Amino acid sequence: MHVFKARFCPHSARKRDTGMNRLRVAISVVTFISWCAPLSLAQTGCKPQDPGGYVEGFASSQQPGKVNVSLNLHCDSGLYSGELRLRLAAGSDIVTEAALEDGAMRRHSVAADDKGSPELRRTSDAKTSSSAETLSLTKAQWHEDLAFFARELPKRHANAFHSISRERFEAEVGELDQRLDQLNSDEIYVGMDRIANLIGDGHTYIRFPEDYAHLPINIARFGDDYRVVATANGNEKALGARVIKIADTPTARAHEMLLALTPSDETGVLRNARANGFLTAGILLHGIGIVRDRNLVRYAFADDDGKEFTVDVHSVTRSEKPNWAYPYKEAPLFRQRPDEDFWYTYVPESHSVYCSFRGYKDLGQHSKGLFDLINQQHPDKLVIDMRMNGGGDYNVGLRHMVHPIRDIADINRKGHLFVLIGPDTFSAAMSNSAHFRYQTNAILVGQQIGEKPNSYQEAREMKLPNSHWTVRYSVKFYKFVDNGENLIRPDQEIIPSWDDYKSAHDPVLDWVLNYKQ
């Protein structure tokens, strides 16, 4: 998301023959840069009758495709003040020239030799508040947010009713609207997010607000047990214990309740993985009725001898960086260097190169070192670990990973190229896993990917007008599997156990490194 804040004046205060005010704005935006600067388009000031308001829509172009745009424009002390938001594809430099007439804005945008036409329309008066999230809303403002959500989500999603009917969607919205005045903000968030997840795909939901009351323990599921796999300092007593209850609710029941906040048309693997993560989100535990206090939650545990005990866990903000404790002294290879999106190393014992591929940022630059290492070592095996990759731009992955690896003859052979996958391999990582399967001779090892390969994806975002919560939605249907079931299963399934975890053993990587044809 790119935010451009500016104070500016109308291009001309003169009226056209039609009697309509005209505003011409020229903007240059470079991706991955957020900045605030003054922009003077003319020397004349604005007056209350001059054009203004909240304008939103999209710009279509050949290269980045649809670019979501919103402009909040109002007259402030004789000068225009506004906030322009654009959602751009990576690598785009876009220049937009727009005209506001009759409440609608239409002109053209240029990116190098690319051109497109914005379709923007005034939807309300200008917003006087900033874009920061807020919960200090009147009942009327909450109803306005819900109405905006219910109107805009079906309009913007590529096919909002591919899984849920329009009639059910509208009924769910109506039922929430009737209860809205009796709900607190966490209950409202849960109510709206549950409806968003009824759309069904993994990219459509309401993003956690900045303050979502994160409870600093990590819980993972092993069979029927929920275990604490990491804790912030101060809660070490719980480390490794089984989670029996959250407040008075059995953990399995809490997990079942939280499934309502996961995408209804995705696989059970994805839904279960997300629900597990939600067990430590105070906003959800409070909003769904499991706890009374989002910021202080009592968990009940049992140790391996069956002795039960409780720990009161206090929430932390996103800016806080807890010191984490784990049940092992040294992390397994794939959990090391957690702050790096992309790194690699040579494993001499098996004459292999291991690459941790967790993200796509600067992939073109980072992957050069990987291929340099391959050229230096001439390994017998190349292991691409995508188990913790949450996605990005799959075209970038194709260009800088899949295709270059495909073209290395010594590596692109059965038994020499391995891709590690799991439930958290998501979005572009899921897509590139499918590419590795069908365009190379890779063996996929690990667990089933949660996201369906043929589904609605390509996320865009919109902000609710008053709370400024971010709603994500899908704008395109992708198909990455032509035949058979709509899943990406590993060629070799390996499910780590609790004993594997606590001993820092990685059975997935071990299987690969010990593989012999």
FIBASE-995385 format. One record per residue (C-alpha): residue number from 1; x, y, z. Coordinates in Angstrom, 1 decimal. Each point is the difference from the previous one (the first is absolute). Layout:
N
[node NUM; [X; Y; Z]]
...
! end
This chain:
517
[node 1; [0.0; 0.0; 0.0]]
[node 2; [1.3; 3.4; -0.9]]
[node 3; [-1.1; 3.1; 1.8]]
[node 4; [0.4; 3.4; -1.4]]
[node 5; [-1.0; 2.9; 2.2]]
[node 6; [0.0; 3.5; -1.5]]
[node 7; [-1.3; 3.5; 0.3]]
[node 8; [-0.9; 1.4; -3.4]]
[node 9; [-2.2; 2.4; -1.9]]
[node 10; [-2.3; -0.4; -2.9]]
[node 11; [1.6; 0.3; -3.4]]
[node 12; [-2.4; 2.8; -0.8]]
[node 13; [-2.7; 1.8; 1.9]]
[node 14; [-1.8; 0.8; -3.3]]
[node 15; [-3.3; -1.7; -0.8]]
[node 16; [-0.5; -1.8; -3.2]]
[node 17; [-2.9; 0.7; -2.3]]
[node 18; [-1.8; -3.0; 1.6]]
[node 19; [0.3; 1.8; 3.4]]
[node 20; [2.0; -2.9; 1.4]]
[node 21; [3.2; 0.4; 2.0]]
[node 22; [3.0; -1.8; -1.5]]
[node 23; [2.9; -1.4; 2.0]]
[node 24; [3.1; -1.2; -1.8]]
[node 25; [2.6; -1.9; 2.1]]
[node 26; [3.3; -1.3; -1.2]]
[node 27; [1.6; -2.6; 2.3]]
[node 28; [3.2; -2.1; -0.3]]
[node 29; [0.1; -3.0; 2.3]]
[node 30; [2.9; -2.5; 0.4]]
[node 31; [-0.8; -3.3; 1.5]]
[node 32; [1.2; -0.9; 3.5]]
[node 33; [0.3; 3.7; 0.9]]
[node 34; [-2.4; 1.8; 2.4]]
[node 35; [0.5; 3.7; 0.2]]
[node 36; [-1.6; 3.3; 0.9]]
[node 37; [0.8; 3.2; -1.8]]
[node 38; [-1.7; 3.3; -1.0]]
[node 39; [-1.3; 0.2; -3.6]]
[node 40; [-1.0; 3.3; -1.4]]
[node 41; [-2.1; -0.2; -3.2]]
[node 42; [-1.0; 3.6; -0.1]]
[node 43; [0.1; 3.2; 2.0]]
[node 44; [-3.7; 0.3; 0.5]]
[node 45; [-1.7; -1.1; 3.2]]
[node 46; [-3.0; -2.2; 0.5]]
[node 47; [-3.5; 0.9; 1.0]]
[node 48; [-2.7; -2.1; 1.6]]
[node 49; [-1.8; -0.4; -3.3]]
[node 50; [3.1; -1.3; -1.8]]
[node 51; [0.2; -3.7; -0.7]]
[node 52; [0.7; -2.3; 2.9]]
[node 53; [-1.0; -3.2; 1.7]]
[node 54; [1.0; -3.6; 0.3]]
[node 55; [0.8; -1.5; -3.5]]
[node 56; [0.8; -3.6; -0.6]]
[node 57; [0.2; -2.6; -2.7]]
[node 58; [2.8; -1.5; -2.1]]
[node 59; [2.3; 0.6; -2.9]]
[node 60; [0.5; -2.6; -2.7]]
[node 61; [3.3; -0.3; -1.8]]
[node 62; [1.8; -2.6; -2.1]]
[node 63; [2.9; -0.7; 2.3]]
[node 64; [-1.1; 0.1; 3.7]]
[node 65; [-3.7; -0.7; -0.9]]
[node 66; [-2.6; 1.4; 2.4]]
[node 67; [1.4; 2.6; 2.4]]
[node 68; [-2.3; 0.9; 2.9]]
[node 69; [-0.1; 3.7; 0.6]]
[node 70; [-1.8; 2.2; 2.6]]
[node 71; [0.3; 3.8; 0.4]]
[node 72; [-1.2; 1.9; 3.1]]
[node 73; [-0.2; 3.6; -1.0]]
[node 74; [-1.2; 3.0; 2.1]]
[node 75; [0.5; 3.7; 0.3]]
[node 76; [2.2; 0.9; 3.0]]
[node 77; [0.7; 3.6; 0.8]]
[node 78; [-0.3; 1.0; -3.6]]
[node 79; [2.2; -2.8; -1.4]]
[node 80; [-0.9; -3.5; -1.1]]
[node 81; [1.1; -2.7; 2.4]]
[node 82; [-0.3; -3.6; -1.0]]
[node 83; [1.2; -3.6; 0.2]]
[node 84; [0.5; -2.1; -3.1]]
[node 85; [0.4; -3.8; 0.4]]
[node 86; [1.1; -2.3; -2.8]]
[node 87; [0.5; -3.7; 0.1]]
[node 88; [2.7; -0.8; -2.6]]
[node 89; [1.7; -3.0; -1.4]]
[node 90; [3.7; -0.4; 0.9]]
[node 91; [2.3; 2.0; -2.2]]
[node 92; [-2.5; 2.4; -1.4]]
[node 93; [0.6; 3.7; -0.5]]
[node 94; [-3.4; 1.6; -0.7]]
[node 95; [-0.8; 3.5; -1.0]]
[node 96; [-3.7; 0.9; 0.2]]
[node 97; [-1.8; 3.0; -1.5]]
[node 98; [-3.6; 0.2; 1.2]]
[node 99; [-3.0; 2.3; -0.4]]
[node 100; [-2.9; 0.3; 2.5]]
[node 101; [-3.3; 0.8; -1.7]]
[node 102; [-3.6; -0.7; 1.0]]
[node 103; [1.2; -1.9; 3.1]]
[node 104; [2.0; -2.4; -2.1]]
[node 105; [3.7; 0.0; -0.9]]
[node 106; [1.2; -1.5; -3.3]]
[node 107; [3.3; 0.6; -1.8]]
[node 108; [3.0; -2.0; -0.7]]
[node 109; [3.1; -1.4; 1.6]]
[node 110; [3.4; -0.7; -1.5]]
[node 111; [2.8; -2.4; 1.2]]
[node 112; [2.9; 0.2; -2.4]]
[node 113; [-1.7; -1.0; -3.3]]
[node 114; [-3.0; -1.4; 1.7]]
[node 115; [-3.3; 1.9; 0.1]]
[node 116; [-3.3; -0.6; 1.8]]
[node 117; [-3.3; 1.7; 0.9]]
[node 118; [-1.1; 0.6; 3.6]]
[node 119; [-3.6; -0.4; 1.0]]
[node 120; [-0.5; 1.9; 3.2]]
[node 121; [-3.3; 1.3; 1.5]]
[node 122; [-0.8; 2.3; 2.9]]
[node 123; [-1.6; -2.3; 2.7]]
[node 124; [-0.4; 2.4; 3.0]]
[node 125; [1.1; 3.2; 1.5]]
[node 126; [3.7; 0.4; 0.9]]
[node 127; [1.2; -1.9; 3.0]]
[node 128; [1.1; 2.4; 2.7]]
[node 129; [1.9; -2.6; 2.1]]
[node 130; [3.3; -1.5; -0.9]]
[node 131; [0.4; -3.5; -1.4]]
[node 132; [1.2; -1.4; 3.4]]
[node 133; [-2.1; -2.8; 1.4]]
[node 134; [-2.5; 1.1; 2.7]]
[node 135; [-2.6; -1.6; 2.1]]
[node 136; [-1.5; 3.2; 1.4]]
[node 137; [-3.0; -0.1; -2.3]]
[node 138; [-3.7; 0.8; 0.5]]
[node 139; [-2.6; -2.6; -0.6]]
[node 140; [-0.9; 1.7; -3.2]]
[node 141; [3.7; -0.2; -1.2]]
[node 142; [0.1; -3.7; 0.7]]
[node 143; [-3.1; -0.5; -2.0]]
[node 144; [1.5; 2.1; -2.8]]
[node 145; [3.2; -2.2; 0.0]]
[node 146; [-2.1; -3.2; -0.2]]
[node 147; [-2.1; 1.5; -2.8]]
[node 148; [3.1; 0.9; -1.9]]
[node 149; [1.5; -3.4; 0.5]]
[node 150; [-3.2; -1.8; -1.1]]
[node 151; [-0.3; 2.2; -3.1]]
[node 152; [3.6; 0.2; -1.1]]
[node 153; [1.3; -3.5; 0.7]]
[node 154; [-2.3; -1.8; -2.5]]
[node 155; [0.6; 2.8; -2.5]]
[node 156; [3.8; -0.2; 0.1]]
[node 157; [0.5; -3.8; 0.4]]
[node 158; [0.4; -1.9; -3.2]]
[node 159; [-2.8; -2.3; 0.8]]
[node 160; [-1.3; 0.4; 3.6]]
[node 161; [-2.7; -2.5; -0.3]]
[node 162; [1.8; -3.0; -1.4]]
[node 163; [-0.4; -1.8; 3.3]]
[node 164; [-2.6; 1.9; 2.1]]
[node 165; [-3.3; 1.2; -1.6]]
[node 166; [-0.8; 3.7; -0.2]]
[node 167; [-3.1; -0.6; 2.1]]
[node 168; [2.0; -1.6; 2.8]]
[node 169; [2.6; 2.7; -0.1]]
[node 170; [-2.7; 2.7; 0.3]]
[node 171; [-1.8; -1.9; 2.8]]
[node 172; [3.2; -0.2; 2.0]]
[node 173; [0.7; 3.7; -0.5]]
[node 174; [-3.6; 0.8; 1.1]]
[node 175; [0.3; -2.1; 3.1]]
[node 176; [3.2; 1.6; 1.0]]
[node 177; [-1.4; 3.5; -0.7]]
[node 178; [-2.9; -0.8; 2.4]]
[node 179; [2.4; -0.9; 2.8]]
[node 180; [2.6; 2.6; -0.7]]
[node 181; [-1.1; 2.5; 2.7]]
[node 182; [0.5; -2.5; 2.7]]
[node 183; [3.5; -1.2; -1.0]]
[node 184; [3.4; 1.2; 1.0]]
[node 185; [2.7; 0.7; -2.7]]
[node 186; [1.5; -3.5; 0.3]]
[node 187; [-3.4; -1.6; -0.5]]
[node 188; [-0.6; 2.2; -3.0]]
[node 189; [3.4; -1.0; -1.5]]
[node 190; [-0.8; -3.7; 0.5]]
[node 191; [-3.4; 0.5; -1.5]]
[node 192; [1.2; 1.7; -3.1]]
[node 193; [3.1; -2.2; -0.4]]
[node 194; [-2.2; -3.1; 0.2]]
[node 195; [-2.2; 1.3; -2.9]]
[node 196; [3.2; 0.8; -2.0]]
[node 197; [1.2; -3.6; 0.5]]
[node 198; [-3.4; -1.3; -1.3]]
[node 199; [1.1; 1.3; -3.4]]
[node 200; [2.3; -3.0; 0.2]]
[node 201; [3.5; 0.6; -1.4]]
[node 202; [3.2; 0.4; 2.0]]
[node 203; [0.7; 3.6; -1.1]]
[node 204; [-3.4; 1.4; 1.2]]
[node 205; [-0.2; 1.1; 3.6]]
[node 206; [0.3; 3.1; 2.2]]
[node 207; [3.6; 0.6; 1.0]]
[node 208; [0.9; 0.0; 3.7]]
[node 209; [-0.1; 3.6; 1.4]]
[node 210; [3.3; 1.4; 1.3]]
[node 211; [-1.1; -0.7; 3.5]]
[node 212; [-1.3; -3.6; -0.1]]
[node 213; [1.3; -1.0; 3.5]]
[node 214; [2.6; -2.6; -1.0]]
[node 215; [0.5; -2.5; 2.9]]
[node 216; [3.7; -0.9; -0.1]]
[node 217; [-0.1; -3.7; 0.0]]
[node 218; [0.0; -2.2; -3.1]]
[node 219; [-2.2; -3.0; -0.2]]
[node 220; [0.3; -2.9; -2.6]]
[node 221; [-2.1; -3.1; -0.4]]
[node 222; [1.5; -3.5; 0.0]]
[node 223; [-2.7; -2.6; -0.6]]
[node 224; [-2.7; 0.8; 2.6]]
[node 225; [2.4; 1.9; 2.3]]
[node 226; [0.5; 3.8; 0.0]]
[node 227; [3.5; 0.8; 1.3]]
[node 228; [1.8; 3.2; 0.9]]
[node 229; [2.9; 0.1; -2.4]]
[node 230; [1.4; 3.4; 1.0]]
[node 231; [-0.7; 2.6; 2.7]]
[node 232; [1.2; 3.5; 0.9]]
[node 233; [2.2; 0.3; 3.0]]
[node 234; [-2.0; -0.3; 3.2]]
[node 235; [-2.3; -2.8; -1.3]]
[node 236; [2.7; -2.7; -0.2]]
[node 237; [-2.0; -2.3; 2.3]]
[node 238; [-2.4; -0.6; -2.8]]
[node 239; [2.6; -0.9; -2.6]]
[node 240; [-0.7; -3.5; -1.4]]
[node 241; [-3.2; -0.4; 2.0]]
[node 242; [-3.3; -1.2; -1.5]]
[node 243; [-2.6; 2.8; -0.2]]
[node 244; [-3.1; -1.3; 1.8]]
[node 245; [-2.2; 3.1; 0.1]]
[node 246; [-0.2; 3.6; -0.9]]
[node 247; [-1.8; 1.7; 2.9]]
[node 248; [-2.9; -2.5; 0.5]]
[node 249; [-0.1; -1.3; -3.6]]
[node 250; [1.7; -3.3; -1.0]]
[node 251; [2.7; 0.7; -2.6]]
[node 252; [-1.5; -2.3; -2.5]]
[node 253; [-3.3; 1.8; 0.3]]
[node 254; [1.7; 3.4; -0.3]]
[node 255; [1.7; -1.2; -3.2]]
[node 256; [-3.4; -1.1; -1.3]]
[node 257; [-1.5; 3.4; 0.7]]
[node 258; [2.9; 1.8; -1.7]]
[node 259; [-0.5; -2.0; -3.2]]
[node 260; [-2.9; 2.4; -0.7]]
[node 261; [2.7; 2.6; -0.6]]
[node 262; [1.8; -2.0; -2.6]]
[node 263; [-0.8; -0.1; -3.8]]
[node 264; [-3.0; -2.3; -0.4]]
[node 265; [0.9; -1.3; -3.5]]
[node 266; [3.7; -0.8; 0.7]]
[node 267; [1.4; -3.4; 1.1]]
[node 268; [-0.2; -1.2; 3.6]]
[node 269; [3.8; 0.1; 0.1]]
[node 270; [0.0; 3.8; -0.6]]
[node 271; [-3.0; 0.6; 2.3]]
[node 272; [1.5; -2.0; 2.9]]
[node 273; [3.3; 1.7; -0.4]]
[node 274; [-1.6; 3.5; 0.3]]
[node 275; [-2.2; -1.0; 2.9]]
[node 276; [3.1; -1.3; 1.9]]
[node 277; [1.6; 3.4; -0.5]]
[node 278; [-3.2; 1.7; 1.3]]
[node 279; [0.3; -1.7; 3.4]]
[node 280; [2.3; 2.8; 1.1]]
[node 281; [-1.8; 3.0; -1.5]]
[node 282; [-1.8; 2.0; 2.7]]
[node 283; [-2.2; 1.8; -2.4]]
[node 284; [-1.5; -3.2; -1.2]]
[node 285; [-0.2; -1.8; 3.3]]
[node 286; [-1.9; 3.0; 1.5]]
[node 287; [-2.1; 0.7; -3.1]]
[node 288; [-1.2; -3.6; -0.3]]
[node 289; [-0.8; -0.2; 3.7]]
[node 290; [2.7; -2.3; 1.4]]
[node 291; [1.6; 2.5; 2.3]]
[node 292; [-1.2; 3.2; 1.8]]
[node 293; [3.2; 1.9; -0.2]]
[node 294; [1.9; 0.1; -3.3]]
[node 295; [3.2; 1.1; 1.6]]
[node 296; [0.3; -2.5; 2.9]]
[node 297; [-0.9; -3.6; -0.8]]
[node 298; [0.3; -3.0; 2.4]]
[node 299; [1.1; -3.2; -1.7]]
[node 300; [-0.2; -3.4; 1.7]]
[node 301; [2.8; -2.5; -0.8]]
[node 302; [1.1; -3.5; 0.8]]
[node 303; [3.6; -1.2; 0.2]]
[node 304; [1.1; -3.4; -1.3]]
[node 305; [-0.7; -1.5; 3.5]]
[node 306; [-3.6; 1.2; -0.3]]
[node 307; [0.3; 2.7; 2.6]]
[node 308; [-2.2; 3.0; -0.8]]
[node 309; [0.8; 3.6; 0.6]]
[node 310; [-1.0; 3.4; -1.3]]
[node 311; [1.9; 3.1; -1.3]]
[node 312; [-1.4; 3.5; -0.5]]
[node 313; [1.4; 1.3; -3.3]]
[node 314; [0.1; 3.7; -0.6]]
[node 315; [-0.3; 1.4; -3.5]]
[node 316; [2.8; 1.9; -1.7]]
[node 317; [-0.2; 2.7; -2.8]]
[node 318; [1.5; -0.5; -3.4]]
[node 319; [2.8; 2.4; 0.9]]
[node 320; [1.1; -2.2; 2.9]]
[node 321; [2.7; -2.6; -0.8]]
[node 322; [-0.3; -2.8; 2.6]]
[node 323; [3.0; -2.2; 0.8]]
[node 324; [-1.1; -3.4; -1.1]]
[node 325; [0.8; -3.3; 1.7]]
[node 326; [-0.2; -3.3; -1.9]]
[node 327; [0.1; -3.7; 1.1]]
[node 328; [3.4; -0.5; -1.8]]
[node 329; [3.4; 1.6; 0.4]]
[node 330; [0.8; 0.4; -3.7]]
[node 331; [-2.7; 0.4; -2.6]]
[node 332; [-0.2; -2.5; -3.0]]
[node 333; [1.4; 1.4; -3.2]]
[node 334; [-3.3; 1.1; -1.5]]
[node 335; [-0.9; 2.1; 3.1]]
[node 336; [3.4; 1.8; 0.1]]
[node 337; [0.5; 3.6; -1.1]]
[node 338; [-3.7; 0.8; 0.5]]
[node 339; [0.3; 3.7; -1.1]]
[node 340; [1.3; -0.9; -3.5]]
[node 341; [-2.3; -0.7; -2.9]]
[node 342; [2.5; -1.8; -2.1]]
[node 343; [3.3; -1.7; 1.0]]
[node 344; [2.0; -3.1; -1.0]]
[node 345; [2.8; -2.2; 1.2]]
[node 346; [2.1; -2.9; -1.1]]
[node 347; [-0.5; -3.3; 1.9]]
[node 348; [3.2; -1.9; -0.6]]
[node 349; [-1.1; -3.3; 1.6]]
[node 350; [-2.5; -0.6; -2.7]]
[node 351; [1.7; 2.1; -2.7]]
[node 352; [-3.2; 2.1; -0.1]]
[node 353; [-1.0; 3.7; -0.3]]
[node 354; [-2.8; 1.0; 2.3]]
[node 355; [-2.0; 3.2; -0.7]]
[node 356; [-2.5; 1.5; 2.4]]
[node 357; [-2.5; 1.8; -2.3]]
[node 358; [-2.5; 1.8; 2.3]]
[node 359; [-0.7; 3.2; -2.0]]
[node 360; [0.3; 1.8; -3.3]]
[node 361; [1.5; 3.3; 0.9]]
[node 362; [3.0; 0.8; -2.1]]
[node 363; [0.0; -3.6; -1.2]]
[node 364; [1.8; 0.8; -3.3]]
[node 365; [3.0; 1.4; 1.9]]
[node 366; [-0.1; -2.6; 2.8]]
[node 367; [-0.2; -3.0; -2.3]]
[node 368; [3.2; 0.9; -1.8]]
[node 369; [2.0; -1.1; 3.0]]
[node 370; [-1.9; -3.4; 0.0]]
[node 371; [1.0; -0.7; -3.5]]
[node 372; [3.6; 1.1; 0.6]]
[node 373; [0.1; -2.5; 2.9]]
[node 374; [-1.4; -2.7; -2.3]]
[node 375; [2.6; 0.8; -2.7]]
[node 376; [2.8; -0.2; 2.6]]
[node 377; [-1.1; -3.2; 1.8]]
[node 378; [-1.7; -2.0; -2.8]]
[node 379; [-2.2; -1.6; 2.6]]
[node 380; [-1.7; -3.4; -0.4]]
[node 381; [-3.2; 1.4; 1.4]]
[node 382; [-1.8; 3.3; 0.1]]
[node 383; [-2.6; 0.5; 2.7]]
[node 384; [-2.5; 2.9; -0.2]]
[node 385; [-1.8; 0.4; 3.3]]
[node 386; [-3.4; 1.9; -0.5]]
[node 387; [-1.7; -1.3; 3.2]]
[node 388; [0.0; 3.5; 1.6]]
[node 389; [-0.6; 2.0; -3.2]]
[node 390; [-3.2; 2.1; 0.2]]
[node 391; [0.1; 1.3; -3.6]]
[node 392; [0.8; 3.0; -2.2]]
[node 393; [0.2; 0.2; -3.8]]
[node 394; [0.0; -3.5; -1.6]]
[node 395; [1.3; 1.5; -3.2]]
[node 396; [3.1; 1.2; 1.9]]
[node 397; [0.4; -3.6; 1.3]]
[node 398; [-0.3; -1.4; -3.5]]
[node 399; [2.6; 2.4; -1.4]]
[node 400; [2.6; -0.2; 2.7]]
[node 401; [-0.5; -3.5; 1.4]]
[node 402; [-2.1; -2.5; -1.9]]
[node 403; [1.3; 0.7; -3.5]]
[node 404; [3.7; 0.4; 0.8]]
[node 405; [-0.1; -3.2; 2.1]]
[node 406; [-1.8; -1.8; -2.8]]
[node 407; [2.8; 0.9; -2.4]]
[node 408; [2.8; -1.5; 2.2]]
[node 409; [0.3; -3.4; -1.5]]
[node 410; [2.0; -1.7; 2.8]]
[node 411; [-2.6; 1.2; 2.6]]
[node 412; [-3.3; -0.4; -1.9]]
[node 413; [0.0; -3.8; 0.2]]
[node 414; [-2.1; -2.3; 2.1]]
[node 415; [1.5; -0.5; 3.4]]
[node 416; [2.2; 3.1; -0.2]]
[node 417; [-2.5; 2.8; 0.4]]
[node 418; [-2.4; 0.2; 3.0]]
[node 419; [-2.6; 2.5; 1.0]]
[node 420; [-1.2; 0.0; 3.6]]
[node 421; [-3.7; 1.0; 0.6]]
[node 422; [-2.6; 0.2; 2.7]]
[node 423; [-3.2; 1.6; 1.2]]
[node 424; [1.5; 3.5; 0.2]]
[node 425; [1.3; -0.1; -3.6]]
[node 426; [-2.4; 2.6; -1.2]]
[node 427; [-1.0; 2.2; -3.0]]
[node 428; [2.9; 0.5; -2.4]]
[node 429; [2.0; -2.7; 1.9]]
[node 430; [-2.8; -2.4; -0.7]]
[node 431; [0.0; 1.0; -3.7]]
[node 432; [3.7; -0.4; -0.3]]
[node 433; [-0.1; -3.4; 1.7]]
[node 434; [-2.4; -1.0; -2.7]]
[node 435; [2.4; 1.4; -2.6]]
[node 436; [2.8; -2.0; 1.5]]
[node 437; [-2.1; -3.1; -0.2]]
[node 438; [-1.1; 0.4; -3.6]]
[node 439; [2.9; 1.8; -1.6]]
[node 440; [2.9; -1.7; 1.7]]
[node 441; [0.9; -3.5; 1.3]]
[node 442; [-0.2; 1.1; 3.6]]
[node 443; [-1.2; -2.4; 2.7]]
[node 444; [-2.4; 1.8; 2.4]]
[node 445; [0.5; -1.1; 3.7]]
[node 446; [-1.9; 1.0; 3.2]]
[node 447; [-3.7; 0.5; 0.5]]
[node 448; [-2.9; 1.0; -2.2]]
[node 449; [-0.3; 3.7; -0.9]]
[node 450; [-3.0; 1.6; 1.6]]
[node 451; [-1.1; 2.3; -2.8]]
[node 452; [-1.9; -1.4; -3.0]]
[node 453; [2.1; 0.5; -3.1]]
[node 454; [-3.1; 0.8; -2.1]]
[node 455; [-1.7; 2.8; 1.9]]
[node 456; [-0.6; 3.7; 0.2]]
[node 457; [3.3; 1.8; 0.9]]
[node 458; [1.8; 3.2; -0.9]]
[node 459; [-0.8; 2.1; 3.1]]
[node 460; [-1.0; 3.6; 0.1]]
[node 461; [-1.0; 2.2; 2.9]]
[node 462; [-2.5; 2.6; 1.0]]
[node 463; [-0.4; 2.0; 3.2]]
[node 464; [-3.3; 0.3; 1.9]]
[node 465; [-0.9; 3.7; 0.2]]
[node 466; [-0.1; 0.5; 3.8]]
[node 467; [2.0; -2.7; 1.8]]
[node 468; [2.5; -0.2; -2.9]]
[node 469; [0.2; -3.7; 0.4]]
[node 470; [1.5; -1.6; -3.1]]
[node 471; [-2.1; -2.4; -2.0]]
[node 472; [1.8; -2.3; -2.4]]
[node 473; [-1.7; -1.6; -3.0]]
[node 474; [0.9; -2.1; -3.1]]
[node 475; [-0.2; 1.4; -3.5]]
[node 476; [1.0; -2.9; -2.2]]
[node 477; [-0.5; -3.7; -0.4]]
[node 478; [3.1; -2.1; -0.5]]
[node 479; [0.4; -3.5; -1.1]]
[node 480; [3.2; -1.8; 0.7]]
[node 481; [-1.1; -3.6; -0.2]]
[node 482; [-1.6; -1.3; -3.2]]
[node 483; [-1.0; -3.5; 1.0]]
[node 484; [-1.0; -2.0; 3.1]]
[node 485; [-0.8; 1.4; 3.4]]
[node 486; [0.3; 3.7; 0.8]]
[node 487; [2.8; -0.5; 2.5]]
[node 488; [3.8; 0.0; 0.1]]
[node 489; [1.1; -3.0; 1.9]]
[node 490; [3.7; -0.9; 0.6]]
[node 491; [1.5; -2.9; -1.9]]
[node 492; [1.4; -1.1; 3.4]]
[node 493; [-2.2; 0.9; 3.0]]
[node 494; [1.8; 0.4; 3.3]]
[node 495; [-1.8; 1.5; 3.0]]
[node 496; [2.3; 1.0; 2.9]]
[node 497; [-0.9; -1.1; 3.5]]
[node 498; [0.3; 1.8; 3.3]]
[node 499; [3.1; -2.1; 0.8]]
[node 500; [1.5; 1.3; -3.3]]
[node 501; [-0.8; 3.6; 0.9]]
[node 502; [1.4; 0.0; 3.5]]
[node 503; [3.2; -1.7; -1.0]]
[node 504; [0.5; 2.4; -3.0]]
[node 505; [-0.2; -3.0; -2.4]]
[node 506; [-1.2; 0.8; -3.5]]
[node 507; [-1.2; -3.3; -1.5]]
[node 508; [-0.9; 1.7; -3.3]]
[node 509; [3.5; 1.3; -0.7]]
[node 510; [1.6; -3.2; 1.4]]
[node 511; [-2.0; -2.1; -2.4]]
[node 512; [1.2; 2.1; -3.0]]
[node 513; [3.7; 0.1; 1.1]]
[node 514; [-0.1; -3.8; 0.5]]
[node 515; [-1.9; -0.7; -3.3]]
[node 516; [1.6; -2.4; -2.3]]
[node 517; [-1.3; -1.2; -3.4]]
! end
